[in-house]
Amino acid sequence: KMPKCVRPEVKKVVYHCIPESSQMAIALETGIVDLVIALDPSSAVQFMNNDDYIVQLAEGSQGYQMFFSGADNSEVANNVKLRQAICYSIDANGLITGLLQGYGTLMYDVCPPMFVGFNEKWMNEDYYGYDVEKAKQLLAESGYNGETITILATSSTLMQRMAEMLQSYMMAIGINVELNIVDIALYTAIRLDGTQYDIVLNTIGGTYLADHWSIRYDPAAYSTGDATSRKDYTLGELLYKTWTPSGYTEENIDAVHYYIKDNAIAYGMFNPQTIVVI
């Protein structure tokens, strides 16, 4: 009795979980599967101008972010100008080109634009646009003296390549960077401990901006503080104002956005597009 437009036309659907992107592409080419979801751009290029396939692009739902440690032993925890210098040193367009073959979009907040509460006016404001000279100036003002900055990332291909590109950008302005590339089990065990890194790379989902905020920046979320061992109760009070239906207002949301942005607590780098090939 369902309307015809929503009746299922396929009687049986079989799912294949293929973790390696090139093998996913081969499965599509050889007819093992009829459709692939979230194909890596490097594997999707071959299907782009082929009339035998339909390629669909959709905005990603999470984005990739860098989070600065809030632990007292971290070089970046109490040095906002050093954090700002790092953000300005990164060419987000370069990351999209180098990692995603161009199939991604810039971010203007730590969350992608489809999160409920995102304000489109942020897209017309400076969000740490790539500026080497400004980065060097802020680095000089920060008092940085050659200390090693550690980036924690997983050993997945995308994350490791991302960490390597970030290392190059930061070294170009005079920052010494060390990579700690670990398997997912170790990463999961230490990612919330800000004493283990200066920067951690991650991708965080959610529906509302407040979903993301609650698991990342609430100083009461974990025994050590927020998700990077930071205990910023000023930010916490701003977050709490948004945690009721009546408090989820543009004014209160703006206050959180600008606090995180201006203090460079975290930086949204890019949002990969999801590639579906049929």
Secondary structure in CASP SS format (residue, H / E / C, confidence):
PFRMAT SS
TARGET T0000
AUTHOR 0000-0000-0000
METHOD secondary structure of the structure
MODEL  1
K C 1.00
M C 1.00
P C 1.00
K H 1.00
C H 1.00
V H 1.00
R C 1.00
P C 1.00
E C 1.00
V C 1.00
K C 1.00
K C 1.00
V C 1.00
V C 1.00
Y C 1.00
H C 1.00
C C 1.00
I C 1.00
P C 1.00
E C 1.00
S H 1.00
S H 1.00
Q H 1.00
M H 1.00
A H 1.00
I H 1.00
A H 1.00
L H 1.00
E H 1.00
T C 1.00
G C 1.00
I C 1.00
V C 1.00
D C 1.00
L C 1.00
V E 1.00
I C 1.00
A C 1.00
L C 1.00
D C 1.00
P H 1.00
S H 1.00
S H 1.00
A H 1.00
V H 1.00
Q H 1.00
F H 1.00
M C 1.00
N C 1.00
N C 1.00
D C 1.00
D C 1.00
Y C 1.00
I C 1.00
V E 1.00
Q E 1.00
L E 1.00
A E 1.00
E E 1.00
G C 1.00
S C 1.00
Q C 1.00
G C 1.00
Y E 1.00
Q E 1.00
M E 1.00
F E 1.00
F E 1.00
S C 1.00
G C 1.00
A C 1.00
D C 1.00
N C 1.00
S C 1.00
E C 1.00
V C 1.00
A C 1.00
N C 1.00
N C 1.00
V H 1.00
K H 1.00
L H 1.00
R H 1.00
Q H 1.00
A H 1.00
I H 1.00
C H 1.00
Y H 1.00
S C 1.00
I C 1.00
D C 1.00
A H 1.00
N H 1.00
G H 1.00
L H 1.00
I H 1.00
T H 1.00
G H 1.00
L H 1.00
L H 1.00
Q C 1.00
G C 1.00
Y C 1.00
G E 1.00
T E 1.00
L E 1.00
M C 1.00
Y C 1.00
D C 1.00
V C 1.00
C C 1.00
P C 1.00
P C 1.00
M C 1.00
F C 1.00
V E 1.00
G C 1.00
F C 1.00
N C 1.00
E H 1.00
K H 1.00
W H 1.00
M H 1.00
N H 1.00
E C 1.00
D C 1.00
Y C 1.00
Y C 1.00
G C 1.00
Y C 1.00
D C 1.00
V H 1.00
E H 1.00
K H 1.00
A H 1.00
K H 1.00
Q H 1.00
L H 1.00
L H 1.00
A H 1.00
E H 1.00
S H 1.00
G C 1.00
Y C 1.00
N C 1.00
G C 1.00
E C 1.00
T E 1.00
I E 1.00
T E 1.00
I E 1.00
L E 1.00
A E 1.00
T E 1.00
S C 1.00
S C 1.00
T H 1.00
L H 1.00
M H 1.00
Q H 1.00
R H 1.00
M H 1.00
A H 1.00
E H 1.00
M H 1.00
L H 1.00
Q H 1.00
S H 1.00
Y H 1.00
M H 1.00
M H 1.00
A H 1.00
I C 1.00
G C 1.00
I C 1.00
N E 1.00
V E 1.00
E E 1.00
L E 1.00
N E 1.00
I E 1.00
V E 1.00
D C 1.00
I H 1.00
A H 1.00
L H 1.00
Y H 1.00
T H 1.00
A H 1.00
I H 1.00
R C 1.00
L C 1.00
D C 1.00
G H 1.00
T H 1.00
Q H 1.00
Y C 1.00
D C 1.00
I E 1.00
V E 1.00
L E 1.00
N E 1.00
T C 1.00
I C 1.00
G C 1.00
G C 1.00
T C 1.00
Y E 1.00
L H 1.00
A H 1.00
D H 1.00
H H 1.00
W H 1.00
S H 1.00
I H 1.00
R H 1.00
Y C 1.00
D C 1.00
P C 1.00
A C 1.00
A C 1.00
Y E 1.00
S C 1.00
T C 1.00
G E 1.00
D C 1.00
A C 1.00
T C 1.00
S C 1.00
R C 1.00
K C 1.00
D C 1.00
Y H 1.00
T H 1.00
L H 1.00
G H 1.00
E H 1.00
L H 1.00
L H 1.00
Y H 1.00
K H 1.00
T C 1.00
W C 1.00
T C 1.00
P C 1.00
S C 1.00
G C 1.00
Y C 1.00
T C 1.00
E H 1.00
E H 1.00
N H 1.00
I H 1.00
D H 1.00
A H 1.00
V H 1.00
H H 1.00
Y H 1.00
Y H 1.00
I H 1.00
K H 1.00
D H 1.00
N C 1.00
A C 1.00
I C 1.00
A E 1.00
Y E 1.00
G E 1.00
M E 1.00
F E 1.00
N E 1.00
P E 1.00
Q E 1.00
T E 1.00
I E 1.00
V E 1.00
V E 1.00
I C 1.00
END
